[in-house]
């Protein structure tokens, strides 16, 4: 009975991901390109040893295999992904198996009543990562723990700064409120790879050693076995 329940959970997660991706994929690619053009270039790139300024990857850990995640902090399924896959990913980072490459992107600004929460929160993720590499994962986890609902104005800049402070990072007020890396976030968003079976960008998107994978809802199969096998 337990195996059947687990299988049902996996199927539910996969269906949820598929449905949500279909909702946003039709318009998002053109929208992102238009936003990038409107923003007027790629803007300032974050500079730190733990950030690949070319790809936008925020590296956590130093394992031989790479798991890249593309996330939007307003995306509820990204939060579900974090709750379901996050503990396994953290274990793989801690035991030296993988390097986690976090790509904070922005496809759901339309869902925050004009406050551009997706871009603001992704920008803040870079502000934190530049200030303190060790705070990157704790900040990401806390942002999902405090995730606002779609259709709200999202967290304020002050609330985001409070989360950063709880993760051990202060002194980034100007970076957050001025949206230092907002244009960079927009530029990197359009570089997000397309998941198998999809026709445009969606979140969460996950790649292992550069190959985008389909998510089943089973982190043991999708991550552990894929890496060890």
N, C-alpha and C positions, 0 to 999 in steps of 0.2 A: 504493500500500500504506500509506503514511503517513497519507493522508486517512482510509482505512478504520480504521486503528488509532485515530486521534483520535476518529472517530465512535463507535467502540466504547467508548472511555474516557468520552465524554460520556454515552452511554446507561447505562453502569455506574454513574456517579455519580448520575444521575437516579433510577435504580432503587433505589440504596442509600438516597438521601434519602427516597424514597417509603416504602420498607419501614420504615425507622427511625421515621418520623413516625407511621405507622399504629400502631406498637407503643405509643407513648406518648400518642396523642391521646385515646383513649377515656376515660381517667380523669383526665387532667391538668387540664382546665378546672375540674371540680368540686373536685379536690384543692387547686388554687391558691386558689380562693375560700374553701374551708374554712380553709386555712392563714392567709389574710389575716385572716379573722374571729378566729381563735385568737390571732393576733399582736396584735390590739387596735389597729387603726388603721395609718396609713401611716408613723409614726415620723418621725425626723429626716431632712429632705431635704438632700442635698449642696448647698452654696452656693459657686459659682464661676462666673466669666464664661463658661467653656467647657462648662458643664452646664446643660441645660434642666431645671430641677427639676420642671416639670409633666409632661414626657414621659419623663424619665430619660435623654435623649440626651447622650452625651459627645461633643462636637464636636471633630473633628480636621481642620484645613485651613479654607479659606474660599472654596471654589469656588462658582459659581452653581448647580450642580446638587447634589442631595443623594442620597447613598446611605446608607440606614439598615440596619444589621445587628443582628439579635437573636441573641445567642449565650449558650450555657451552657458554662462552662469544663470541665465533666465530659463534655460531648457529643463523642464521637469523630468524628462527621460534621462538627461545627463545626471541628474540627481539620483534617479533610480540606478543608473549605471554605477555611480560612485558608491552607493550603499551596497550593491550586489558584488561588484568587481573590486572596489577599493581595497578591502582587507587583503585580498589575494595579491593585488598589485604591490601593496606596501610590503608584504612578506617577501615578494620576489626582489624588491629593491633592497630590503634589509639583509637578505641572505646573499646578496651580490650576484644574483642571477641576471638581473636586467638593469638597464638604464631606462627610466621613465622620461619620455619627452612630452611635456604638457604644451599644448597649443591652445591658448585661450582665444576664441574667435567670436565674431559678432554677426548673428543672423536673425536675432529676435528683437532688435531695437523697436520694431513696430509694436511690440507687445508691452511697452512700458509707458504709454501715454505721453510720448514725446520727450521723456527724460533720457533716452538712449542708454538704458541700464546695461544692456549687453556690452556696448562699447566701453562704458565707464568702468564696469567691473573687470573686463579684460585688461583695460589700461592699468587698473589698480594691481592686477596680478603681475604685470611687468614691473610696476613700481616696487612692489614687494620683492620680486626676484632679483632686481638690481641691487636693492639695499641689503638683502640677506638671503643667500641661496638656501640656507637651512630652513627658512620660514616658508618656502614655496609650497610644499605639500600641506603643512598645517593650515596655511591661509586658504588654500583651495578647499580643503575639507570643511573649514569653518564657514566659508562662503556658501557651500551647499547646505550645511546644517541650518543656515539662516536664510535660505533661498526664499525670495518673495514669490507670490503667485503671478502667473502670466496675467496681463491686463491691469496690473497695478503700476504705480510709479517706480517700483523697485526700492532698493535701499538708497538712502541718501549718501552723499559723500562722507558726511560725518560718521554715519553708521559703518561704512566700509573702513574708514580710518580706525574706528574702534575695534573692528575685527582684526585689522592689521596689527594694532597695538597688542591685542591679546595673543597674537602669534609671535610677538617679540619685535615688531618693526614699528619704529616711530620716525618722525622727521621726514615723512613723504607727503606732507599735506599739499604742497604746491604741485607735486607730480600728479596727485590724484585730482585735485580741483581744477588744475589747468589742462588736464587730460593730455599730458605730455606725449603719450604714445598712441593717441586715438587714431590718427591717420595711419600709423604703422599697423594697428590692429585691423583696420579696414583693408589695407593692402594685403596682409597675410591671410585674411579670411578667404579671399578669392583663390588662394593657393591650396585650399583644403582638398584632399583627394576625394574622389567619388567612390562610395561603397559599392560592392557588387550588387547588381540588379537595380541600381538607382540611376537617375538621369541628371542629378545635380547634387549640390552640397547639402549635407545634413549633419546633425549631431545627435548622439555622440558618434564619431568615426574613430575607428581603432585600426592601427597598422602594426604588424609585427615584422621587424627587420625590413621595413619598407613596403610590405605587402598588406593591403587593406583586407580585413577579415570580416566575415559575417558573424554577428553576435547571436548566440543561442540562448543566453541566460545562464550558462554554466561556465563559470570562470576556470574550473579545473580543466575542462575540455578546450575552451577557447584560448586559454593562456598557458597554463602549466604543461599540458600535454603537447601543445603546439610548440612550445619552446624546447622541451626535453626530447621531443620526437624528431 
